[in-house]
Amino acid sequence: MKKAIVTGANGYIGTWLIKELQKNNVEVIAVVRNRDSKIDTLPENVKILYVELNSISTLVDLVVDRDIDVFYHLAWDGINGSDRADYQLQLLNARYACDSAVVAKKLNCKKFICTGTITEEIAKNILNLDINAMNSIYGVAKHTTHCLLEILCKNLDLPFVWARLSNIYGGNNLTGNIISYTLKELQQGNKPSFSKAEQPYDLMYIKDAAKALYLIGKENTNESCYFIGSGSPRILKEYLLTIKEIYGSNAEIGLGERPEDGLEYDMEWFDTTSLKRDTGFTIKNTFKQNIQETINALQEVKM
């Protein structure tokens, strides 16, 4: 891989992916929403194009290159908070992802990669579950987008990979996911509260996730969908207790203080066998090492 396009380039994952691509001498065209968007996390030498998602088709005219190896579509509105339950917003994301695939084909890209979420697995069986969590709309929209892209890319004759993510942490993550919430509360001297935290999870370090996305773009992949994870999923409570151990005896973790949300995860969803087989991906450090590095970075920022 010598050249790539990345939408959502200034987002959390996009920023780290671009660092990984450039580390491997990949030329990057970074697509950012508009000139009011924050781009201070992007490398100075990256080429930036300003394009709103609702006009993503204009990329065909803005990008003169026709030798692009991979189109990474990471842009997605409403990944946090109440926006996850906004069905209009989430459905628009599905449309924009499909529009991006059409653009990738017109630009003669060799592969189109889009990112999903582990909650798609719940969405597959949503009609048979007795839950009313509105934020499950986000997972349903991701699952819908995955299905649409599978059909569309086959008809476009465009090689396609759906990269499924789960609870990315580290770096400048301010998304409010379980790790960023936990570390923020502990850093402020508060007690984060949780359910019993007995679900299986696979928490993935951002540097490792970026490396996996790079490898999926670089290698000749055999599957249309890969789960990006550490390969060593654990019960969520074990992760949280590891964080408590690092913070010391004064830190409190409120296990069992929140009700269960009714969503059940399966350890099989976190299988990385095909990812390792097709890309050679391995993680560098343990969760404890990565979370310690994350905490150290947060403490430096605070100072």
Secondary structure, 3 states (H helix, E strand, C coil): CCEEEEECCCCHHHHHHHHHHHHCCCEEEEEECCCCCCCCCCCCCCEEEECCHHHHHHHHHHCCCCCCCEEEECCCCCCCHHHHHCHHHHHHHHHHHHHHHHHHHHCCCCEEEEEEECCHHHHCCHHHCCCCCCCHHHHHHHHHHHHHHHHHHHHHCCCEEEEEECCEECCCCCCCCHHHHHHHHHHCCCCCECCCCCCEECCEEHHHHHHHHHHHHHCCCCCCEEECCCCCCEEHHHHHHHHHHHHCCCCCCECCCCCCCCCCCCHHHHCCHHHHHHHCCCCCCCHHHHHHHHHHHHHHHHC
